[in-house]
Amino acid sequence: MLKKYHIYRKYSDYLKEKYGEKVYKLPINLPVSCPNRDGVIGYGGCTFCGEEGTGFENLSNLITVSEQIKRNKKYIGEKYKAKKFIAYFQNFTNTYMSLSIFKTFIKEAIEEDIVQIAISTRPDCIRKEYLEFLNEIKSKYNIDILIELGLQTVNYHSLLKINRGHTLGEFIDAVLMIKKYNFEICIHLILNLPWDTYDDVIENAKILSALSIDQVKLHSLYIVNNTEMGNQFKNNEFDMISVEEYKNRVIAFLEHLDPNIIVQRLIGRAPKENTLFVNWNMSWWKIRDEIEEEMKKNNQYQGRLFNYLNGKAVKHFFND
């Protein structure tokens, strides 16, 4: 169990423990799409997803992987005096391409000071052949592999409403496949989807804990103009929860979460332009700080309510 004054297991602390110093991500933007946008699974993508995807701060995907790494490394390395880096394939679905092209992009990211390759993708785009290749890379170059899966919520009714294109079943299948290779897994969740309840947030924590997920990245929903969700927002077809409710949801999630799971972030950032709603017009770091302050004040911490696995109902027989 975490000590109470730790509040939650922070990603930055974990990286420093693992690699002996601060490690920084180098975002990489590939010219890829998504099977939920090009007609293989569906069209238009998730109802909240804009044309730029999530990598709104990335360099152009017309620049080679090695050049993106070089430019980002120069900027981040000089700014933060960093010496170790993570090559982060961030935008859209980075396993949604032919295996030969995938291999070329990954190999191009292997450099001496790259200690980890992180690959963001969808649960329904995980295949054995890609995982076997990554396992070869891990062994040959002694480099860590992290797979980031966009789930957003365990509520499959909400997944349908946001046109996610997969259900909870595909997510569980992907996790079980990845675990065979002992890669670390990070899950993306949005804790303020309009159709999710407080109970759904707790169930998010329970399912991630039961699956022994390694890391989690929490996002707050932002509404992009010229998207289906943007149109729904302008037509008042749903209500956004308050910032106080969001903070309560984050705290409930953390308290039910396995204390061994690394927390990459508590709230996301969003592009300043073309958004209709983002973080209740507050700075992301202010919301994060208020969550941490409230947890300290109320003696709340990650894993405090992590008491529901391993046959909880019959635990009272254990002393027989």
N, C-alpha and C positions, 0 to 999 in steps of 0.2 A: 504493500500500500504506500502511496506517496505521502510524504510528510505534508502536513496541512499548509505550511507556509509556502510550499512549492506551487500550490493552486492547480497547475496542470503541467504536463510534461511538454516543454517547449521544444520546438524543432531546432532552434538555434543552439540550445544547450546540447541537444542530442548530437548534432553534427560536430560540435567541438569535442564532445566526449569520444565520438567514433574516429575522428580524423586528427585529433590533437590540436586543432586550430580552427579558426573560422573558415567556412566554405561557402562560396557564393554560386548561385545559379547563373548560367549563361543561356538565355532563351534562344531557341532556334525555331525558325519559321519555315516550314516546308510547303511546296506547292501541292498540297493535298486537299481533298474534300472530305465528304462524309457520306456513308451509304444512306443516311436519312435525308440527304439533300439532293442526290443525283438520280433518285428513282429506284435504286436497288432495293431499299427498304421502304422509302417514302420520299416525299418532296417537301422542300421548304425548311427542313430541319426542325429542331425544337422551337416551340412558339416564342421563346425568349431570345433566340440566338440571332445576332446581327450578321451582316455580311463579312465582318472581319473576324468572327469567332471570338475567342477569349484572348488572343494574343495582340491586343490593341497597342501594346508598347513595343512590339517586335520590329526587327528590321524587315526589309522587303524579302519575300520568299523567292525573288529572282536572284538574290545573292547566294553564292555557294555556302554550304555548311561551314567549311573551313574559314571562309572570309567572315561569316557572321560570328564565329567563335573568336577570331582574331580581333574584330572590332569591339565586341562586347567585353572581351578579356582586357583589352587595353583600357577601356573606360572604367570598368568595375575594379580591375586590378589596381589602377592608379588611385581611384577614389577611396577604396577601402583597404589598400595595401594587401590585397588577397593574393595567395599563392596556390590555393587549391580550388577547383571548380567542379560544378556539375553541368554536364551538357544536357539541357532540358528541351526536349522536343515537345513543344507546348501546344501549338494551335491545331484545332480540328482533330482528325483521327489519324494518328501517326503510324498505325499498322494497316491502314487501308490503302495498300499499294501492292504491286507485285513483289514477291520475295526478293528478286534480284535487285530491284531498285532500293528496297528497304535495306538490304545488306550494304549497298554502296553508301547510303546516307549515314548509317551507323558507323561504318569503318572510317568515314571521313571525320568523325567526331573524336576519334581516339587519339589523345595526346598525352604526354607524360604527366601534366598537371591536372588532367581530368580524372577525378577519383570515382565518379559515378555517371552513368547514363540514365536519365529519367525520361520515360516515354509516356505521354498522355494519349489515351485512346478510349474506345468504347468497349463495354463488356461483350458485345456481339462481334467484335473484330479481333478476338484472341484466337490464334491457331497454333497448333503444336509445332509446325515447321518454323515459325517465327521465334517461338520460345526456345527451341533447340539451338537455333543460330545464336540467340542472345546468351545462352548457356555456354556455348563455345567461346564467345567473346569474353565472357566473365572469367573463364578458366585460363584462356590464352594470355590475356592482358592484365589479369588480376584487378579487374575493374568491377565495381558494384553495379547492379541493375535494379532500378525501381520502376515498377509499372503503376501509372496513375490511371484509375478508372473513374470516369464520370458516371455517377449513379444518380445524384441529386436527391433522391428520396427512396425509401423502401415501400412507400405507398404506391402500389401498382395502379390504383385508380388515378392518382395524380400523374404518374408516368404516362398514362393514356391521354390525360387532358393536355399535357404539354407536348404531345406528339413525340415522345422520346424515342419510339421505335423499338424499344426492348422492354422486357418486364424484369421482375425480381429474379425469375428463374435463370435468365441468361447471365445475370450478374453473379449469382452463386456458382454457376457452371464455370465462368471465367476465373473466379477466385480459386476454385479447386484445381483448375488446370495450372495456374501460375504457381500455386503452392508446391506442386511437384518438383519445381526447379529451384525452390528456396530463394526466389527473388522477393524483395520487399514490395509491399502493396500499399498504395495510398488511395483513399477513396474521397471523391469530391461530393459534398452535400450542400444543398441550399436549404437553410432552416426556416425560411419565410415564404415558401411557396403558398399561394393563396388558398389552396385546397387542403393543405396539411394542418393538422391539429397539434396541440401540445403533446398528445399521446403518440402521434406519429414521430415526433422528434425523439422521444424516449425510445421508441422501437428502433429508430435509426441506430442509436447507441447500442442497443441490445444485440442487434443482428451483426453489427461490425465486431462487437466483442465476442460473440459466439463463433464467428468465423476466424478469430485471431488475426484480424487486420493489423498491419504494422503502423500505418499512419493515416491521418484524416486531415482534410482541408475543408474548412467551412467557408461558405460564401453567403453573402446576403444578395437577394434577388435585386437586380437593377433592370429597369424597363427601357428598352431601346426603341426609338422611333422607327416607324416603317417595318415593324414586325407584327405578327399576329397578336402577341401579347400586348404590344404597344397599342394596337387598335382596341383590344379589350379594355385596357386601362383607360383610354380616352372615352370609351363608351360606358364607363363605370360598371363593367360586368363582374368585377370582383373588388374586394377591399384589401388594402395592404395593412398588415398588423402594425402596431406602434413600435417605436424604437425600444420602449420599455418591455414590450412583449418579446421582441427579438432577444434582448439581453437575458430575459428569463428563460427563453428557449435554449440559448447557448449554455447557460448555467445548468439547466436540467440535463442537457445532453452530456456535458462533461461529468456531472456527478454520477450518471449511470454508465459511463464509459470505463472499460478496462483501463486501469491506471498505467499499464504498460504501453498503451497506444500513444504514439507521438502525435502532437497536435501542430500541424504546420501553420495554421492561422485560425482566427476566430471570426473574421469578417473580411470580405473582399474589397477590392478597389474597382473602379469603373472608369471608362473614358469620360471626359468632361463634356464632350460634344455629342449631340444626337441622342441624349438620354432624357427620358421623361421623368424618371424617378431613380434616385440613387442614394442610399444610406441616409434617408430622412434629412437631406441637406446638411449632414454633419460630416466631419472628418472621420475617416475610418479608424484612425488611431485614437481619437477621442472616445468612440464607442468601445473599442478594445480596452482602453484604460478604465473606463467606467465599469465594464464587466469584471475586470480584475480587482478593482477597488471594492465592489460589492461582495465579491466572493471572500476577500480578506475580512471584510467587516462582519460577515455572517458565518465565518468559519466554514466555508464551503470549499470543496476541492474535488479534483478529478478522482472518480472511483469511490466516492463516499457511499454511494448507493449501488455499487457493483456487487450485488449479493443474490443474483438470480440464476446462475449457471450451476452445473455439476450437481444436479439432483437436490435443489434447495428444499423441496417438500419433504424429503426423508432425512434431512441432516440431523434431526433430533434423535435418530436411532444410532448415530455414529458412536455414541459413548456406551452402547450396550456391551 
